[in-house]
């Protein structure tokens, strides 16, 4: 199957920015954001937004500051090789806890600062009190993701660009949903995603959990569905009781490998480990775990792994098409192998479908 995104690749970088007219839109805290012209200098405090801005704009010049965790993804992943200058963008505008560093923000002199919504005055007041223009975003759902991507594109004067990206997301979501609609509940594997797996084990229930959403989209069930609220620390005994059929490990912990599950005296006895269905989330232009510009690739990767008898996306071809559009970059086989961790997990169940032919 070829997505709509592939068909748009030829015109991806022929978009002309709009003229410098006043820009107005409403952010996720119902704040009216007003800019006299498209923002040319943007500081991004939320983690996934930095790479999303690069993808929407097709270049790095507007990004003048980012979260240190976002920068680590650029340095560790392929985006730092596609855009080597991104490695030098300041990451001290905030601590990893998202509290803004106003002195550093003032130094990079942004036209717009992007910050999380709904986290209280400590996160936004220092920015507005410094006289800086602010846009707040909230995530947890695909709907919110498309909204904040649209806000960012609007702020940069790139409305046509975001239409192209959202059309791709909608096309892939619709295709996957149509195919999983007929899968009976008892044929949907239980899936556990571990946001942390080294010092602590951390999982989440289903409500407002983006990972659980796309696991269900791809025909799975959240093994941790009985957890109430947000992310919670859990024990190996709890995981053993859930006995998930598939385990996905986060890509945030750089040193995390499949051995965390496969060599653990308790976790190695789970159905996932016994059947070889333990996988680490890929690291591309951003980590594929949370919502970001490459999320449809995450959904296709997940669907192929959960239901290889239903889905047969040519993921390597889809990745090449997406990277041409998002970054004007031609992926090599070696690039794809590294993004997908082929060396580490190429021998796991159903993973040979992603190998180079």
C-alpha positions in Angstrom: 0.0 0.0 0.0 1.3 3.5 -0.9 0.0 6.4 1.2 -1.1 9.8 0.0 2.1 11.2 1.5 4.2 9.4 -1.1 2.2 11.0 -3.9 2.9 14.5 -2.4 6.7 14.1 -2.3 7.5 15.8 -5.5 6.0 19.1 -4.5 7.0 19.1 -0.8 9.6 21.8 -1.0 7.9 24.0 -3.6 5.7 25.8 -1.1 6.1 29.6 -0.9 5.6 31.1 2.6 2.7 33.6 2.9 3.3 37.3 2.9 4.1 39.0 6.2 0.6 39.8 7.4 -0.7 39.6 11.0 -1.2 36.1 12.3 -3.9 35.3 14.9 -4.9 31.9 16.3 -6.1 30.3 19.6 -3.8 28.0 21.5 -4.6 25.1 23.9 -5.1 27.4 26.9 -7.6 29.5 24.9 -5.0 32.2 24.6 -5.2 34.4 21.5 -1.8 34.4 19.9 -1.1 37.4 17.8 2.1 37.8 15.6 2.8 40.8 13.4 4.4 38.4 10.9 5.4 34.8 10.6 7.7 33.9 13.4 11.3 33.6 12.3 12.8 32.8 15.7 11.1 30.1 17.7 12.1 28.5 21.1 10.4 25.2 21.9 10.2 23.9 25.4 8.0 20.8 24.9 10.1 17.8 23.9 8.7 16.6 20.6 8.0 20.1 19.1 11.6 20.9 18.1 11.9 18.2 15.5 8.3 18.8 14.4 9.1 22.5 13.7 12.1 21.4 11.6 9.8 19.0 9.6 7.1 21.5 9.0 9.5 24.2 7.8 11.9 21.8 6.1 14.9 23.6 7.7 16.4 24.4 11.1 16.9 28.2 10.9 13.8 29.2 12.8 14.5 27.0 15.7 16.7 29.0 18.2 16.2 27.0 21.4 14.9 23.6 22.5 14.6 21.2 25.4 17.7 19.2 26.3 15.8 15.9 25.9 14.7 17.0 22.4 18.3 17.8 21.5 19.5 14.4 22.7 17.2 12.8 20.2 18.7 15.0 17.5 22.2 14.1 18.5 21.5 10.4 19.0 19.3 10.0 15.9 19.4 10.7 12.2 18.1 14.3 12.4 21.5 15.4 13.6 23.1 13.9 10.5 20.5 15.3 8.1 20.8 18.8 9.7 24.2 18.9 11.4 23.7 22.5 12.3 20.8 21.5 14.7 23.4 20.0 17.0 24.5 23.6 17.8 21.0 25.0 18.7 20.9 26.0 22.4 19.2 23.6 24.8 19.5 25.6 28.0 16.3 27.6 27.6 14.7 25.1 30.0 15.5 22.3 32.4 14.3 18.8 31.5 11.3 19.6 33.8 10.1 22.3 31.4 10.5 25.2 33.8 11.7 28.0 31.5 15.1 29.6 31.9 14.1 33.2 31.2 17.7 34.6 31.0 18.5 32.1 28.2 15.2 32.7 26.5 15.9 36.4 26.4 19.4 35.7 25.0 18.1 33.8 22.0 15.5 36.5 21.4 12.6 34.4 20.1 9.6 35.8 18.2 7.6 33.0 19.8 8.0 30.6 22.7 6.2 27.2 22.7 5.3 25.8 26.1 3.1 23.0 27.6 -0.5 24.0 28.4 -2.3 23.1 31.6 0.7 22.8 33.9 0.2 26.0 35.9 1.7 29.5 36.2 5.3 28.4 37.0 5.5 27.2 33.4 4.0 30.2 31.6 4.2 33.3 33.8 8.0 33.7 33.5 7.6 33.8 29.7 4.8 36.2 29.5 6.2 38.4 32.3 9.4 38.7 30.2 7.2 40.2 27.4 7.7 37.2 25.1 5.0 35.9 22.8 3.7 32.5 24.0 1.9 29.6 22.4 0.8 26.7 24.6 0.2 23.1 23.5 -1.3 20.0 25.0 -0.9 16.4 23.9 -2.2 13.0 24.7 -4.5 12.5 21.6 -4.0 12.6 17.9 -6.6 15.3 17.6 -4.5 17.6 19.8 -1.4 16.7 17.9 -2.9 17.9 14.6 -4.1 21.0 16.3 -0.7 22.0 17.7 1.1 21.1 14.5 -1.4 23.4 12.7 -0.8 26.2 15.2 3.0 25.9 14.6 2.6 25.9 10.8 0.3 28.9 11.1 2.8 30.8 13.3 5.5 30.1 10.6 3.3 31.0 7.7 3.2 27.5 6.3 -0.5 26.5 6.1 -0.1 24.5 2.9 2.7 22.5 4.4 0.6 21.3 7.4 -2.3 20.3 5.2 0.0 17.9 3.4 1.3 16.4 6.6 -2.2 16.1 8.2 -3.6 14.5 5.0 -0.9 11.8 5.3 -1.8 11.2 9.0 -5.5 10.9 8.2 -5.0 8.6 5.3 -2.8 6.1 7.3 -5.1 6.2 10.3 -8.1 5.5 8.2 -6.4 2.6 6.4 -5.3 1.0 9.6 -8.7 1.5 11.3 -10.6 0.0 8.4 -8.4 -3.2 8.5 -8.6 -3.7 12.3 -12.3 -3.1 12.5 -13.1 -6.7 11.8 -10.5 -8.2 14.1 -12.3 -10.0 17.0 -11.5 -8.8 20.6 -10.0 -12.2 21.5 -7.6 -12.0 18.6 -6.2 -8.6 19.6 -2.9 -9.2 21.6 -2.3 -7.5 24.9 0.4 -4.9 24.6 2.5 -3.3 27.3 4.5 -0.1 26.6 7.2 0.8 29.2 8.0 4.5 29.3 10.8 3.6 31.7 12.4 0.2 32.1 15.8 0.7 33.7 15.8 2.2 37.2 12.0 2.1 37.4 9.3 0.3 35.4 6.6 2.7 34.3 3.4 2.2 32.4 0.0 3.9 32.0 -3.6 3.1 31.7 -5.5 3.8 28.5 -7.2 7.2 29.1 -5.3 10.1 27.5 -2.4 7.8 26.6 -1.2 8.3 23.1 0.7 5.0 23.1 -2.4 3.0 24.1 -4.4 4.9 21.4 -2.2 3.7 18.5 -1.8 0.2 20.0 -5.6 -0.1 19.9 -5.7 1.5 16.4 -3.3 -1.2 15.2 -5.4 -4.0 16.7 -4.0 -4.4 20.2 -5.3 -4.1 23.8 -3.5 -2.2 26.6 -2.2 -4.7 29.1 -2.1 -1.9 31.7 -5.7 -0.8 31.2 -6.5 -1.2 34.9 -4.0 1.5 35.9 -5.9 4.7 36.9 -4.5 8.2 36.0 -1.3 8.9 34.3 2.1 7.2 34.3 2.7 4.9 37.3 5.7 3.0 38.6 5.0 -0.7 38.5 6.7 -3.9 39.6 7.9 -6.9 37.7 5.4 -8.9 39.6 2.6 -6.7 38.2 3.9 -7.2 34.7 4.0 -11.0 35.3 0.4 -10.9 36.4 -0.7 -9.0 33.3 1.4 -11.4 31.2 1.5 -9.2 28.1 1.7 -10.8 24.7 3.8 -7.9 23.2 6.1 -5.6 25.1 7.4 -2.3 23.6 10.4 -0.6 25.3 10.9 3.1 25.1 13.5 4.8 23.0 14.1 7.5 25.6 16.6 5.4 27.6 19.6 5.3 25.3 21.2 2.3 26.9 18.0 0.2 27.2 18.1 -3.1 25.2 15.9 -6.1 24.9 18.0 -7.9 27.5 16.1 -5.9 30.2 13.2 -8.2 29.5 14.7 -11.3 27.9 17.4 -11.7 30.7 15.2 -10.9 33.7 14.3 -13.9 35.8 10.6 -12.9 36.0 10.0 -10.8 32.9 11.6 -13.5 30.6 8.7 -15.8 31.5 6.0 -13.5 30.1 4.2 -14.5 26.9 5.9 -11.6 25.1 9.4 -12.8 26.0 8.7 -16.4 25.4 7.3 -15.7 21.9 10.0 -13.2 21.0 7.6 -10.3 20.8 9.7 -7.7 22.7 10.7 -4.6 20.7 12.4 -1.3 21.3 10.7 1.7 19.7 12.6 3.2 16.7 14.5 6.5 16.9 14.1 8.4 13.6 13.8 12.2 13.2 12.3 11.9 16.7 11.6 9.0 19.0 8.6 7.1 17.6 7.0 6.6 21.0 5.1 9.9 21.5 3.2 11.9 18.9 5.5 13.6 16.4 5.9 14.3 12.7 6.7 10.6 11.9 3.8 9.1 13.9 2.2 7.4 10.8 5.4 5.4 10.4 5.0 4.3 14.1 1.4 3.2 13.4 2.4 1.1 10.4 5.4 -0.4 12.2 3.1 -1.4 15.1 0.3 -2.7 12.9 2.8 -4.9 11.0 4.1 -6.4 14.3 0.7 -6.9 16.0 -1.0 -8.4 13.0 1.5 -9.5 10.3 -1.3 -11.6 8.8 -3.4 -8.5 8.2 -0.9 -5.8 7.5 1.9 -5.8 4.9 3.1 -2.2 4.8 6.4 -1.9 3.0 7.8 0.1 5.9 11.2 0.8 4.3 9.5 2.3 1.2 7.1 4.3 3.4 10.0 5.6 5.4 11.9 6.7 2.3 8.8 8.5 1.0 8.2 10.2 4.3 11.8 11.4 4.7 11.8 12.9 1.2 8.8 15.0 2.2 9.6 15.8 5.8 13.3 16.4 5.5 14.2 16.4 1.7 16.5 13.4 2.5 17.1 10.1 0.8 17.4 7.3 3.4 19.9 4.6 2.8 19.5 1.0 3.9 22.0 1.6 6.6 20.0 4.6 7.8 16.8 2.5 8.0 18.6 -0.3 9.8 19.8 2.0 12.5 16.4 3.7 13.0 14.7 0.3 13.4 17.5 -1.2 15.6 17.8 -4.0 13.1 21.1 -5.2 14.6 19.6 -5.6 18.0 16.1 -6.9 17.3 16.3 -8.2 13.7 15.9 -11.8 15.1 12.7 -11.1 17.1 9.4 -12.5 16.0 8.0 -11.0 12.7 10.9 -8.5 12.5 12.5 -10.0 9.4 9.7 -8.3 7.4 11.6 -5.0 7.9 15.0 -6.3 6.6 16.5 -4.9 3.4 15.7 -7.1 0.4 
